[in-house]
Amino acid sequence: MIETKLKEYGYEFKNLPKPLANYIPAIQINNLILTSGQVPLVDGEIKYKGKVGKNLTEEEGMKAAEICAFNCLSAINNLLGDINKIERIVKLTVFVNSADDFVNQPKIANGASDFIVNLFGEEGKHARSAVGVNGLPLNAAVEIEMIAKLK
C-alpha cells in the first residue's frame, strides 16, 4: 500500500496544504487527475525558499521536489479519498527556482521522480518536464504539477 511506503519516508496524509490563491488543488477529468502546482509546504510553511544553485544546494532542491510530489499526492488523496485508486503517474511538470547560471533542473526533478517511482514501481514511471524559472510563489525552491491516471 502506498500509505505504508509513504510512512517509510516520514509522510502521512493529514492536512492538505491550503491553496495560495483562487484555484482548487486537484480536479478529475474522466479517468485523469490533474493537480495544481504544489510548492514545498510543510505544516503551512515553505520548507525550502530561494534559488537552487545560489542559496540552496542541489540536495536541498531535490528534497523540495520530493515534498512537492508528496503534496501533489496529498491533493489527489483529498479529492479521491483513497490514493490507491491511482493506476499510474502520467506526467510531472517541475519548475525550479534557479540561479541565473544553474542548468541541473533535471537532477532537481529527480527528487520527485525517484520518490514517485519508489512508491508506485513501474506505474510510477512518467513523462516529465523540468524547467528553470526566475521565481516561484512565496519564493519556493520548486513547484510541481502532476497528472495521474485512475484505475
N, C-alpha and C positions, 0 to 999 in steps of 0.2 A: 504494500500500500504506500501511496505517495506520502501520507502524513508521517509514517514511520521513518521514511528516508529523510523527510524534512527535519524531524527531531534530531537526527544524527548531525545535521548542520546547525542545530540550535534554533530552528524556526518552528513556529506553530501559528495556525490561523487564529487570530484573536480579533484585533480591531483593524478594520480596513482603513488605510490612510484616507483622510478626507480630501475630496477634490480641492485644488487650489483656486479654481475659477468655475465658470459656468459650463460644466460638462459632466458626463457620467463616467465612472471608472471602466465599465465594460458593457458591451452590447452584443446580443446574439442575433445573427442573421442566418436563418436556416440552420445548417449544421456547423457554422463557424462562430467563434467568439473573437471579437476584436477588443483589445484594451486601449484605453487612453494611455498616453505617456506616463510612466511611473518613475519617480525620482527616488533616491535612496533615503526615504523617510523611515525612521525607526522611532517609535513612541512619540510621533508628532514633530520630530526634529530631523533636519537634514544631517545625516551621519558624515558624509564626505562633501565638503564645499571647496570650490576653487577649480583651478585648471590643472589637468593632468599634464605632467611634463614641466610644470612651473612650480606650484606649491604643493602638488600631490604626486606621489610616486606611481609607477605603473601598477604595483601591487595594490595600492590603495584604490586606484581606478578600477581594477579587476574586482575587488571586494564590493565597491559601489555598484558595479554592474550586476553582481550576484544578488545584492539586496533589491535592486530594481526588478530583476527577474522574479524574485520571490513576491514582490509587491504586485506584479502582473498576475501571478498565480493566485494571490490573495483576492484580487479583484474578480477573477474568474470564479473562484470558490464562493465568494459572496453572492455572485449572480446565480450560480447553479445550485449551490448548497452541497455540492459534492465534487471535489476535484477529480475523482476517479471517473467522471463522465468524459474526460478528455481522452480522445483516441490518439491524437498526436499533436505535437507542436509544429506548426507550419512555417512560421517566419518570426524573426526578431528584427526590429529596426533599432539600432543602438546609436544614440547621439552622445558624443564625448566632448565635454567642455575642455578644449585643447589649447595648450600654449601655441603660439604662432608657428613654431618650428617642429611641433610634435606630429609624428607620422605613424605611430603604432596603435591607431584606433582598433585594428583587428585584434591585437593582443588584449586590449581592454575588454572588447566584446567577448573574448573567450571566457572571461569571468562569468558571464551569463550563460554562454553556450555550454561550457563544461558542466556547470551546475544543472542545466536542463537535461543534458544527455545522461548525467549520473542519476537523475531522478526517473527519467522515462525510458532509458535504454534506446533501442533503435527508433522507437516512436518519438524520441526527443530530438533526433537529428532534423535540422531545419534549414531553410533558406535564411539568409541574413544580409543586412547592410550595416556597415559601421562607418559613421560619418563624424568628422571633426567639425565642431561648431565653436563660435566665438563666445557663446554664453547660453546658460540654461536657467529656468525658473529657480529662484531662491539661491542662485549661484551653485546649484547642484553640479557635481562632477560628471554625472551620467544621467541619461533619461532613456527609457526603453519602452517600445510598443511591442505587443505580442499578438499573433494570430494563432488560434488553436482550433483544431477540428474535433467535433464531438463524435462519440460512438453512435 
